[in-house]
């Protein structure tokens, strides 16, 4: 793994040590994030929320592991009505209650934000998609339309791979080495995107967010948790669903998207031909999401 010189120099992307090309020059700073509010949920956990747009319908967006409001906002850029973004417990300015958490806790966070914001639609990304599936397994009529973007396997724990990823991120952030954070986050990007202006922009935003907000150690408990213990419960879901997957994505296997599509009664499935569709198929993804939700 090549080390990153971080933060980037003013004239462009981060330089790297050793041989090899440096990054394309894109020195534009990330835009300031809009102000958020803190809401108190019925289960006593205070969560960070951002509401944009006006009117109906309302849609809630649930981010992935170590994700953020900023990471999910582009997915709703063409969605009409109110758009509600939030941080799960242990992320951003949201509280991190003591004890190990499972997907039932994340589903409780998602349900509370949806109820307090009076929304009828939801989009979940990776971990957020698992929380959405758990919520629907418990309340199959809660939403009218739902999108699962890059879902993870739902019927079994993620195990060692997820635990190692969480523990590595937490250790790096505790050390405060921005270059190490950048190197770890770069692994989330498809190889074809890592040395592009879009890739550096994403990397810069993620490093700033993680170094500022950190990540709760209690998230490691998700490694041993099964998102939806009874998958058959999903066959009662009444919402229209769109499941979006991508090939060659080790964290989000196509089989997980296909299995979910087979369980939900009113589902359509779309699989992109390569990983990282938010970068590689940005316009099509934006149109696909907005067309379904609008």
C-alpha positions, 0 to 999 in steps of 0.5 A: 500500500502506497503512503499518502502525503496528506493533506493535499497541497493547494495545487492538487491531489495528494502526492504519494511516496515512491515511484508511480504517477501522482494524482491528477491535480484538483485542488478545489476544497470540499464545499461546506456542509449545510447546518444540521439539527439534533433530534431526540428519538423515542428510544432516547438516542439523539441523532443528527439530521439534515432536511432539504427540499419541500413538499411531498413525498418525503424520503429518508436516506440511510448511509453505509458503515462509516458513511455520512450525510454528505455521502448519501446526499448525491443519491437524492440530488434529483429526487423531488419532495423533502429529502431527509438525511441522518447519521446512524448512532456512532456516526457524525454528531449522533450519540453513541450509546454504551453497549454493542449494537445490532441491526435492530438498533440501526432499524430503530434509528431509521424508524425514528427518523422516518416517523419524526420526519413523516416520510413514506419512502426510504433509500438505504446504502449497504449497512443502511440497506440492511437496517431498512430490510430489518425495519421492513421485516418488522413493519412490512407496510411502513413505506410505499417505495424503497431502494436498496443500494448495494445491499449486503448479505442479510441472512448471516453475520459478516464476521471477521472481514467486517470486524477487521475493517471496523477495527482498522478504521477506528485504530487509524482514526485514534492515531490521527494519521490523515495519510493512513485514513486516506489510504484506508478510504481509498480501498473503497474506490474502484481502481479505475476511479482512484486517480481521477478528480472525482476520486480525489474529491470523494477521498478528501470529503471522507478524510475530513469527515472521519478525522473530524467525527471519528467512529464509535468502537461499538460498531464492531458488534455488527460483525456478529449480528445477522441483519434479518434473522427471518428472511421469510418476513420480507415476503410480506413487504408491501412497498415497491422496491428497487434493488441496485447492485454491482458486479465485482464488488467484494463488500456487496456481492451481486448474490445479495441483491439477487436474493433480496429481489427474490424475497420482496414481492414487488421488486425490480433489480438492476445490476451494474456491470462494474463496481462503484456505480456512484462514480462509473455510472453517475448520471444513470444512477441519479436518473434511475433513483429519481425516476423510481422515487418521483 
